[in-house]
């Protein structure tokens, strides 16, 4: 308390005592016990009221010593055990945390990392991924605005995450303790394999391999890609001490539909310490998306040639030009383009309806609209014999499939007879028409879907001018051809919307996160948040089945199947309330990325130490690391003074006491007839 507060308390004692004496004792004829008791009660009441006004505060200072944090982080990935360094790692860790001098100077805290970062004092070295960058991100979050050293006991071999060299704060000095044998061994390694997950049937797909050599002499090796017992590619590669990395590119044929598993191998007559990194499995799903399109026309027009070229830009599309009376092989086509139909198309329309083939109807000045009204009821045409030019207006709200505005409003007009066009039923408009920049509220390019049958309508001829204008604007036909390809892709697919939609990969590598996502929709095709989804996963070899529940996450349900061994699995996702189900399969490839290394990544760890102004150490230099930390004057303990202020008396209890004293005084005076 301050001197002023103490003086006020003393003054309050004097004032309370004086007033009590004056009221009960000063003019009293006799100082009875009752008068003395009443004076005491009045004194306590007045003194309490004055204390309440003064509210004296007691200030307490507490000194606390805060040590600099020293996180000691251990690499818990399986690459440490594969390099036979787990024993040395534990030895280094125990020596660091048990050092009494370090304990006196630092606040030592233990962590581990593999794919994730977490506090730990026990390590099993079974992590399937190494993410050193996760260490940097978590340290920034835990020790905000702090200057501290960091010790990482690791081999430096990262298999996931961003480059960790530049991930740490500049003020955080990192001291890597490098574990693992740094002796250089002769070793061939497939460092990286790049391949697309999907390929088209009857095409060739590229495989890109980065091959690495550790050694001191000139040598050669065979790079082989095989499928089962068959070798599909083989070539000889040469390495020099000055040329240790080679890029190999191979084109492989996609001759079979479905999931195709391949094995890439680099082999040599030289003896190696680690043969595991000589092989990598990879898989490609070959998709048969060959689409046959028929363009039916009774006339010759530049539109037909432009459309054929645009469609066949995609090598999976093949276009045939046929006449209206040639309907023998109509069932062999996936999509039929009906260019300016007339009465001659009657047999084609009948055959298309019978076969359930999706159609693309293009109208123009030679179209018989009365006939077209008879053959379909999605659009109703009431046209005259007068020709009109129609400009395009892009509808950004179109959602049947993803499409970008490629400059439709700058394209030349299409020509069609003038008249009214009204829509009937569910018609999605991608392009609406304008006449000299005045909207007609009529479709120019639209799509319909009825009972699984899809139809597209382009209402106007001279679309060849669109393709030419697109080339002028972009120096390429690509954008227009992609636009046509998306229309054909929509028409070539008959898939209807399902209530249970499941997303998954066809194959995974061992150690990767295996996540399957599902969505369940009710009868109104709204996401059902009360669905009960389960999945049964069966190993096709052992026939062992495991059941899991899918957990809700935002607008989907997810399940994590980590921990499954390599092999092929069948699975079935079921919604328990409606009994709706989805079945498929996936394959886990036998690939352990942590076994790809024969040495620690000394160079990368040295870079990390230099970048953070720290220093890298080897196990036999640990005493030097401890000494440098102890001698570093930058990391000193800090004394913090904590000031706490508390009231001398709780005002609530003081009010209660004042009330009690005043009440007793009133009752005593009342009892003795003094009121």
N, C-alpha and C positions, 0 to 999 in steps of 0.2 A: 504494500500500500504506500501511497505518496504521503509526504508530510502534511499536505493540505487536508487529505482525508482523515489523518489521525487527529489533527486539530479540530476538524468539524465534529468528530466523534466525541472528543473531550468536551467541546462546547455543547453538544447535545446532552451529555450527562449533566452538565451544570444547569442548562435551561430546564431539563425535565425535573431535576431535583429541586430547583428553585420554585417552579410552578407548583409542584406537589406540596412543598413545605408551606408556601403561601396559602394554598387552598384548604389544607387540613390541619396545619400545626401553628401557623403564625398567630392567629387570633383565638385559637382554642383555649378555653378556660382550664381544661385538663387534658393532658396527653394520654388518653386511654389507649388500650390495645386496639380497639376498633379504629380509632383515628390513625394510629400508626399503620394498620393493615390497609386502610383505604388510601393513605398517602403512598404506600408501596405500590398498590395496584395502579394508581394514577401515574406514578413515576415510570412504571414499566410500559404503560400504554403510550405515554408521550415519547419516551425514549425509542420505542419501537417505531412510532410514526416518523420520527426524525431520521432514524436509521433507514427507513424505507425511502425517504427523500434523498438521503446521501448516497445510498446504494454502494457501499464500499466494495472494491474489487481487489482480489488477491492475485498478483502476477507471479507465475512460476517459470523459471528458465531451466530447460533440460538440454544438456549437451549429449549429442549422439555422434559416434564415429561411423562414417559411411566409407566402406572399402570399395575400391575399383572392382567391378565384376570381371571375372576371368572365365569365360565359357571354354570348356574343354570338350570338343566335339569328335565323336568316334564314327568312322565309316563302318556301318553295319551291313554292307552289301556282301554278297557271296563271292565277289571277285577277290576280296581280301583273303578268304579261306582258300580260294583256288590258287592264289599265289603263295600259299602256306605262310601267311603273315599274321594269322589271327593270334597266335601265341605272343609274338612280339608286340602286337597292338595292345593286348591286355596288359602286358608288362609295362609298356610306356604309360598307359593310362593310370595304372595303379601308382607308379612312381610319381606322376604329376600330382594326383589328388592327395597323396599321403605326405607330401613335402610340407613340413611344419612352417618353414620360412614363407612359402607361397601362401599357406593358409593365414599367416599373420598379416600379410600385405594385401591379399586379394580375397574377394568373395567368390570362391570357386564354385562353378555350377556345371553339371554334366549333362550332355545331350548326345543323341545318336541320330544318324540320318541314313536312309537308303532312298526309297522313292519319296518318303516323307521325313519331316523333321520333328523330333519330340524329345522331352526330357527323359533320361534313362541313366541307370547305373549298372545295368546288365545287358550284355550283348551276345547274340547268337550267330551273327554273320550269315544270315539266310535271306537277306533282302534281294529281291529279284531285279531291282533297278537302282541306279545311282544318280542322284540329282543333287550335285553340290550347290547349284544355284538356289535350291530351296533353303540352304543354310543362310545365304546372304539375305534373302527376303525376310526370313523369320528373325534374324538378328536385328535388322532394321526396325522391325515391329516391337520386339521385346525391349531393346535398349535405346529408346528414342533420345536424341540430344545427349548422348553419353560418349565419352572417349574411353576406349577400353581395348585391350589386346585380345586376339582370338587364336586359339590353338586348334588345329584340325589334324587329327591322326588319320591319314588316308593314303590310298595308292593313286588318287587323282584321276582314275579312269571313270569318266562320266558317261552314262548311257541315255540320259533324258534331261530335258530342261535346256535353258539358254546357257551361253558361254559364261562360266562362272568367274573368269578372270576379271571382267569388268562389272561384276554384280555387287561387290562389296563397297561400302562407304569409303571415301578417301581417308577419313579420319580413323578408320578401324584397321589397325595393323594386324595382318594375318601372318601367323607363324605355322606353316605346314610342317608336320612331322611325317616324312615320306617313308612308308613301309612297303616291303616287297623287294625281291631280288632285282637289282639294277644291272646285273650282268647281261650283256647283249648276247642273245641266242639266235642261231639261224632259224628263221621262221617265215613261212608264207601265210598270208592272211587275206581273206575276202573282207576288206574294210567296210565296204558299203555296197548294197545292191539296190538299184532303183528299177522298179517295174510297175506299170499300171495294174490296178486290181482287176480291170475288166478289159476284154478284147473281143473283137467281132469275129464270128465264124468265117472261115475261109480267108481271113486276112493274116497279116504278119504283125506281131507286136514286138516292140524294142525291149531289150534288157541291157542295162548299163551297170557294169561292175567296176569298182575301184579295188585293185589288187595291190597289196603292200608286201614288201620284202624287207626283212631285217637280216643283214649279213655283210660280209666284207669281200666277197668275191663275185665274179661274173657267173651267172647261172641261168638256167631256163626252167620253165614249168609248164604243165598242161592245164589249160582252163577248160573244163568240161561241164556241159549242161546235159543232164539226163532226166528221163521220165520213166520211172520203173526200171526195167532192165535195158532200156533203149537209150542210146546216146543220140541226142538231137543236135548237139553242136560241140566241136572240139577244135581248139587252136593252141598253138605254142606261143608263149610270151617270154621275153628275155628281160632279165634284170641286171643292172649294174650297181656297184656301190654308190654311184652318183645319181642313179635313176632307180629309186626304190618304190615309186608309185606309178602304176600304169592304169589307164582307163581303157576298158574293153567294152565295145558295143556290139551286140548281137541281135539279129532279127530272127524270131522264132515263128513257125507257122501255127496258126490256131485251127487245127484240123478236127477237133472234137468239141462238142457242145457240153458245157457244164464246168465244174470246178476241176482244174488241171493243176496237179502238184508237180513241181520240178525240183531238182537238186543241182545247185551249182557247186563245183569242186575245183580246187586248185591243188595239183599234186606234183611231186618231184621225187627224184631218186635220193635227194638229200634227206638226212635224218633230222627230224624236228622235235623240239621239246613239247610243243602243243599242237596236236593235229585237229583239235575240236574246231578251231577257227578256220580250218581249211574248207569247211562245208557250210553252206547256207541253203535252207529250203525256202522256196517261195511258191506262191500259188496265184493263178490267174483264172478268173471266171470267164469262160468263153460264152458269149451271148449270140444266139442266132436271131438277128434283127433284120434279116433280109426281107425287104418289103417289095412286092410286085404291084405296080400301079398301072392301070389301063387308062389311057386318054382316048375317049370315044368322041369322034367328031365326024360330021358329014361334010365339012367344008375345010379348006386350007386357010390358015390364019397365022400371022407371026406369033400370036399368043401361045400357040401349041409348042412351037420350037423353044420359046423362052421358058415356058413351064417345064418342058422336058429337061432342058439344061440345068435349071434351078434344082429340080428334084434329084437328078443324077449326080449332082455335086457331092451328095452323100453316097459313098460307095456301097452302102447297104440298100440303096434304092435302085430298082430297075424299072424303066418305063417302056410300055408297049403301046404303039399307036394302032387303034383298030377302028373299023367302020361300024355303024350302028347295027348292021345285019350280021356281024361276026360275033356270035354269042356262044360258040362251042366251048371255049375254055374260060368263060367268065368266072367260074368258081375258083380258078387258080390265082386270082388277084385279091390282094388285101384291101385295096382302095380303087374305086372307079371314078374317074373325072369325066363328067358329062358336059361337054363343051357345046353350048348353045343348042339344047335339045329341041327337037321337033317331033312330028308324028312318027318319023322313022325310028325314034328311040323307044317305041312302045315295047318291043321285045326285050330290049336292054333293061328297061325299068322293071319289067316283070321278072327277069332273071336275077337282077340285083336284089329285089325284095325277097325272092324265094331263097337265095343264098345268104341273105342277111349281111350283105357287104355294105360298108359305109361309103358314102358318095360325096363328091365335091362338084356342085352344080355351078357352072359359070354361064351367065346370060349375056346377051348382046343384041345387036340389031336384027339378027337372023333367028332369034328364039321365038318359038310358038308358045306364047304365055298362056293361051287358053288350054293347050295340052298340058303345060306345066302345072296349072292350077288343078287339073284332074289327077295328076300323079303324086302330088304332095299337098299337105294342108298346113305347113308351117308358115308359109308366106302366101298372101293373097295379092295377085297382080291385077291392077286395072290400068292398062296402058293404052296410049294412042299410037299412031303411026309416026309421030314426030320424034326426031332424034334429039337427045339432050346430053350435055357434058356435065358429069358429076365429079366434084372434088371430094377428097377424103378428109374426115375429121376423126382423130384418134380418141378412143374412149379409155381413159386411164383407169377406170373402175373395172375393166374386163378382168375376170379371174379364173377362166377355165384352164388356162395354162399361162406360163410366164412369157411375156412378150414385151419388147422395148419399142418405143416410137422411133422408127428409123427415118423419120422425116416425111411421113405420109402426106402432111398438109402441103408440102412443097412439090409433090409428085404431079405429073400431068393428069388431066381429068380422064375418067373412063366414060365411054359412050354407051348409052342404053336408051331405049324408048322412054319418052316422058309419060308420067302417070303416077298413080298412087300405089304405094306398097304398104300393106298393113301386116303386122305380125300376129300370129295365133299361137298361144301357148307359151312355153318357156323358150324364148329365143335370146341368146347372148350376143350382143352387138359389139364387135371389135372396132369397126369403122362405120361411121354414119356418113350420109351424103350431104353435100352442099351444092347449091347452084349459084355461082358467082358470089361466093362467101355468105350466102343466106342458107341457113340450115333448113333441111326438109323434114327432119325428125323421122327419116326413113333409113333403113340399114343399107350399107354398101357392102360390108363383109360381116357375115353373121354365122352363128353356129347353133345347132339344136341337138338334143339328145332325148330320144323317146324309146323307152323299153329296151335300152341297151344299144340302139341304132343311132349312129351319129351322122350328121349331114352338115356340110359347109356350103354357104352361098356367097358367090362373088357376083355382084349385080352390075356388070359392065364389061365391055371388051377393051382391048388395047393395054392390058397389063404389061405387055412387053416394053412399053414406054417407061413403066415404073422401074423395071430392072435396069434399063439403060440410064435413067436419071439417077438411080442409086449408084451406078458405076461412076457417073460424072461427079457426084457429090463426094464419094469416098475412094475413088480410084480403084474400086474393087466391086465385084458382084457379091461379095461375102455376106453383107448384111441382108440383102434381099433374099439370097438363097437360104440363109438361116431362117428367115421369116417363113418362106414356103415350106422348109423342112419341118418347122414346128406345126404347121397346119397338117401336113401329111402324118407326122408323129401322132397328133391328136386323133386323126381319123383312123390310123392303123391300129390303135388300141381300143379294145372293147371292154376294158376293165371298169366296172361300176364301183361306186363308193361302198366300202365295207364297214360294218359296225365295229370290227376288231382289226386294227392296223398294227402290225408288229414290224419293228425295224431292227435289223441285225446284220452283221457281216457274215460272209460265207466261210471265212477262215480268220484265225487269230494266231499270233506267235506266242509261245510259252512266255509267261511273265507279263504279258500285256493285260490291261484292264479289259475284262470280257463283260460288256454291259449290253443288255437287251432292253429295248424301250417299246412300250405298247400304249396305244390309245383305244379307248372304248367309247362308242357313241350310242346314244339312245335312238329311239325311232324317229326323232326329229333331227337326227344328226348333230346333236349337241353333246359336248364332252360330258361324260357321266362321272362325277366325282365320287359316287358311291359304289362303283364297280368293285368286284372282288376277283382279282386276277391271280392265278397261280401258274407255275411253270413246272413241268416234269422233264428232267434232262436225263437221257439214257446213253451210256457208253455202249456203242455198237459191238465192241469186242468183249467186254466183261459182262454186259447186260445189266450193270448196276445202275439203278435209277435214284436220282435225288430230286426232292421236291422243294420248291421255294415259293414264297409269296412276293408279288410285285408291289413295291411301295410307291405311293403317290408322290409326285414331284412336279409342282406347277401344273402344266396341262398334259401330263403324261404319267405313266407308271413305269418304274424301272426296277431291274434286278441286277445285282453284281454277282457274276459267277467265277470270280477269281479263285484260284486254288485247284482247278481241274487239271488233270494231267493231259499230256499230248494224246491225241486220238480223234476219232470221229464220233460226234454226238448227234442223236436225234432229240428233238425237243417238241413239246406241245404246250402252248399257252391257252388257258381256258378261263372264261368268265363264268363264275359259279352260279350266278343268278339266272342267266339266260342260256347257259350251257354252250355258248358260242366258243369255237376253238380255232386255233391256227397251228399248223404243224410244219416243221421244216428241219433243217440240219445245219451244223457248222463243224468245222474241223480246226483243231488246235495243232499247229505245227511244232515239232520238236526242235526248239531253238532257245538256247540260254545265252542271252547277250552278255552275261557277266563272265562267261568262260572264253571270251574272245581275246583276252589280254595275256601276255607273257611277262610284261614288265610294268612297273608303275609309270605314270605319265609325269616324269620328272620335269620335262620342259614346261608343261602347262603350270605345274605347281610353282616352279621358279618364277614364271611370269606373274602369277598371282601375288607372290611375295613382293616382287619388285613394284607391281602396280599399287600395292597398299603400303609401301615403304616398310614392309616387314622383312623376314628372312626365312628361307627354307632350311630345315635341318633333317639329318638322317638319324636313325636310332642311336648310333654311337656318339652322337653330338648332343644328347638330351641334357647333359650337365651344363653345356654351354648355353642352351636355351633357358634353363632355369636361372642361371647366373645373370643373363641379359635382362630377364624380367625383373629380377630382384634389384639390379643396379639401375634400372631405368627410373629416373626421377620424375618422368611424366605421369607415372601412375602412383599418386600419393593418396593416402586416406584423407578424407575431408571431414572436419567436425561441423556438425549442423546444430545450431541453437534453436530449440523449439520453445516458443513462448506460449504459455497457456494462461488465460485470464478467467477466473471463476469468481462469482459473487461470494462475499463473506457469509451471507445468510440467504437462504432461499426465500424469495419474497412471498411465496404462497404460504409457507409455514409461519412467516412473520405476521402476515395478515390474520392467520388463524389465532396466533397467540394474542395479538392486539384485541381481537374480538372476544377472546376468553377473558382477558383482564377487564375489559370494559363491562362485560356481562356480569362478572362476579362483583365488580364495584357497584353496579346498579342494584343487584339483589341484596348486597350487604346494607346499602343505604336505605333500601326499601324496608328491610327487616327491622332496622333500627330507627325508623321514622325520620330519616334525614332528608326525604324528598318533599 
